[in-house]
Amino acid sequence: MVEKVLWPAYFDASKTRAEGRRVATEMAVEEPTVDEIAKAVQQVGYDAVIERDKAYSRQNWTEEGRVLVRNADDSTKNDLIQAVAAYVTALRD
């Protein structure tokens, strides 16, 4: 079973692409949490596991956590990120 890893930095509007943001600024939110990302992953239809004690390699001084997505073999990582970003944005509205 392959797990895809989603970091909060992928969805953070305050980050640049070089800092790890992987969605357009219109789809990004300020300070996304692993809880929001996990909820969005479940809305997309996959199982999510939160690991709170992990630090993104580009920000290894802060442990924001990460979300592991299980059974997402049928979609590319980018498609998954875009779908999750849409739900995270919707959760904030």
Secondary structure, DSSP 8 states (H G I E B T S, - for coil): ---EEE-GGGGBTTS-TTTT--S-TTT-BSS--HHHHHHHHHHHT-EEEEETT---GGGTTS---EEEEES-TTS-HHHHHHHHHHHHHHHH-
